[in-house]
Amino acid sequence: MLKIKKREMRCVLTLTALVFIFFTMGIYFSTANDAFAQDMFIYPQKGQSEQQMEKDKYECYAWAKKQTGFDPMEASKATAPPPPQQAKKGGMFKGAAGGALLGAAVGEISNNDPGKGAAIGAVAGGIFGGARRQKQAQQQQQAQQQWADQQASQYAQKRNSYNRAYAACLEGRGYTVR
């Protein structure tokens, strides 16, 4: 039963990270023309026909893709694997067990009452173990967020380089690009 829950949790975390990345990077599915000229307005300065403009846009897409190594038509790929899931260490119950053992020993030595010492140790150990588990979960979440931010930043840089190359090509063919 515990193995199934770990597997389910891992799947949920992975899917959550992927959804976050796709939304962060602004990936969406659209027509081919939108992908070629995302957020760009292209105006033919020399009276080029619609057919010529479509041909020029495709050729500039291919040239910009070759120059930058970035293809806006492909789904984004992670440049590095996500941080590995850390094995959970300790926790409330493990901390409570350790605290109870230590408390029993201290209770036996100090006032000959190991039961009271064990109870106090179990409570203290449980609190510290739970805090340790919570800190570990926060660190894992922070690592996932940092990885997602890094992936989004790299995507944006590559997309920006592609957009500049695409615009330069179209401007060289007599279009105004904004």
C-alpha positions as CSV (number, residue, x, y, z in Angstrom):
1,M,0.0,0.0,0.0
2,L,2.8,2.4,0.9
3,K,4.6,1.7,-2.4
4,I,1.5,2.6,-4.4
5,K,1.2,5.9,-2.6
6,K,4.8,6.8,-3.2
7,R,4.4,6.0,-6.9
8,E,1.2,8.0,-7.1
9,M,2.9,11.0,-5.3
10,R,5.9,10.8,-7.7
11,C,3.5,10.8,-10.7
12,V,1.5,13.8,-9.3
13,L,4.7,15.8,-8.7
14,T,6.1,15.0,-12.1
15,L,2.8,16.0,-13.8
16,T,2.5,19.1,-11.8
17,A,6.0,20.2,-12.7
18,L,5.4,19.6,-16.4
19,V,2.1,21.5,-16.4
20,F,3.8,24.4,-14.6
21,I,6.7,24.4,-17.2
22,F,4.3,24.4,-20.1
23,F,2.2,27.3,-18.7
24,T,5.3,29.2,-17.6
25,M,6.9,29.1,-21.0
26,G,3.6,30.1,-22.7
27,I,3.5,27.0,-24.9
28,Y,0.2,26.7,-26.7
29,F,-1.0,25.0,-29.8
30,S,-1.9,27.2,-32.7
31,T,-1.7,27.4,-36.4
32,A,1.6,27.1,-38.3
33,N,1.6,30.8,-39.2
34,D,1.1,31.9,-35.6
35,A,4.1,29.8,-34.5
36,F,6.3,31.3,-37.3
37,A,5.5,34.8,-36.3
38,Q,4.4,34.8,-32.7
39,D,3.9,38.3,-31.4
40,M,5.1,39.8,-34.6
41,F,3.4,42.1,-37.1
42,I,4.8,41.8,-40.7
43,Y,4.1,44.4,-43.3
44,P,5.2,44.1,-47.0
45,Q,7.0,47.4,-47.8
46,K,7.5,46.6,-51.5
47,G,4.0,45.5,-52.3
48,Q,4.8,41.7,-52.1
49,S,1.8,39.5,-52.8
50,E,0.2,37.3,-50.0
51,Q,1.7,34.3,-51.8
52,Q,5.2,35.8,-51.9
53,M,4.9,36.8,-48.2
54,E,3.9,33.3,-47.2
55,K,6.9,31.9,-49.1
56,D,9.3,34.4,-47.5
57,K,7.9,33.7,-44.1
58,Y,8.5,30.0,-44.5
59,E,12.0,30.5,-45.9
60,C,12.9,32.9,-43.0
61,Y,11.5,30.3,-40.6
62,A,13.8,27.7,-42.0
63,W,16.8,30.1,-42.0
64,A,16.2,31.3,-38.4
65,K,15.8,27.7,-37.2
66,K,19.1,26.8,-38.8
67,Q,20.9,29.9,-37.4
68,T,19.7,29.5,-33.8
69,G,19.0,25.8,-33.5
70,F,15.5,26.6,-32.1
71,D,12.3,25.4,-33.8
72,P,9.2,27.1,-32.5
73,M,7.1,24.4,-34.1
74,E,8.6,21.7,-31.9
75,A,7.3,21.1,-28.4
76,S,9.7,22.4,-25.8
77,K,12.2,19.9,-24.4
78,A,13.9,20.2,-21.0
79,T,17.6,21.0,-21.2
80,A,18.3,19.3,-17.9
81,P,16.5,16.6,-15.9
82,P,14.4,17.8,-13.0
83,P,16.0,17.5,-9.6
84,P,15.7,14.0,-8.2
85,Q,13.1,13.2,-5.5
86,Q,14.9,12.9,-2.2
87,A,14.2,9.8,-0.1
88,K,12.2,10.9,2.9
89,K,14.3,10.9,6.0
90,G,12.9,10.5,9.5
91,G,9.6,12.2,10.2
92,M,7.3,12.5,13.1
93,F,7.1,8.8,14.0
94,K,10.8,8.1,13.6
95,G,11.6,11.2,15.6
96,A,9.1,10.1,18.3
97,A,10.6,6.6,18.5
98,G,14.2,8.0,18.8
99,G,13.0,10.6,21.3
100,A,11.2,7.9,23.4
101,L,14.4,5.8,23.6
102,L,16.5,8.7,24.6
103,G,13.8,10.0,27.0
104,A,13.5,6.5,28.6
105,A,17.3,6.4,29.2
106,V,17.4,9.9,30.6
107,G,14.3,9.2,32.8
108,E,15.9,6.1,34.1
109,I,19.1,7.8,35.0
110,S,17.7,11.0,36.4
111,N,14.6,10.0,38.4
112,N,14.2,6.3,38.0
113,D,11.0,6.8,35.8
114,P,11.7,5.7,32.3
115,G,8.0,5.8,31.3
116,K,7.7,9.6,31.9
117,G,11.1,10.2,30.2
118,A,10.0,8.2,27.2
119,A,6.7,10.1,26.9
120,I,8.4,13.5,27.0
121,G,11.1,12.2,24.6
122,A,8.5,10.9,22.2
123,V,6.7,14.2,22.1
124,A,9.9,16.2,21.6
125,G,11.2,13.8,19.0
126,G,7.9,13.8,17.1
127,I,8.0,17.6,16.9
128,F,11.6,17.7,15.7
129,G,11.0,14.8,13.2
130,G,7.9,16.5,11.8
131,A,9.8,19.8,11.4
132,R,12.7,18.0,9.7
133,R,10.2,16.4,7.2
134,Q,8.5,19.7,6.5
135,K,11.9,21.4,5.9
136,Q,12.8,18.6,3.5
137,A,9.6,19.0,1.6
138,Q,10.1,22.7,1.3
139,Q,13.6,22.2,0.0
140,Q,12.4,19.7,-2.6
141,Q,9.6,22.1,-3.7
142,Q,12.1,25.0,-3.9
143,A,14.5,22.8,-6.1
144,Q,11.6,22.0,-8.4
145,Q,10.6,25.6,-8.7
146,Q,14.2,26.7,-9.4
147,W,14.5,24.0,-12.1
148,A,11.2,25.1,-13.7
149,D,12.3,28.8,-13.6
150,Q,15.6,27.9,-15.2
151,Q,13.9,25.9,-18.0
152,A,11.5,28.8,-18.7
153,S,14.4,31.3,-18.8
154,Q,16.4,29.1,-21.2
155,Y,13.3,28.7,-23.5
156,A,12.7,32.5,-23.5
157,Q,16.3,33.2,-24.4
158,K,16.2,30.7,-27.3
159,R,12.9,32.0,-28.5
160,N,14.1,35.6,-28.4
161,S,17.2,34.6,-30.5
162,Y,15.0,32.9,-33.0
163,N,12.6,35.9,-33.2
164,R,15.5,38.2,-33.9
165,A,16.9,36.0,-36.6
166,Y,13.4,35.6,-38.2
167,A,12.8,39.4,-38.1
168,A,16.3,40.1,-39.6
169,C,15.6,37.7,-42.5
170,L,12.2,39.3,-43.2
171,E,13.6,42.8,-43.0
172,G,16.3,41.8,-45.5
173,R,13.5,40.7,-47.9
174,G,11.7,44.1,-47.7
175,Y,9.3,43.7,-44.8
176,T,8.7,45.8,-41.8
177,V,8.6,43.6,-38.7
178,R,7.4,44.9,-35.3
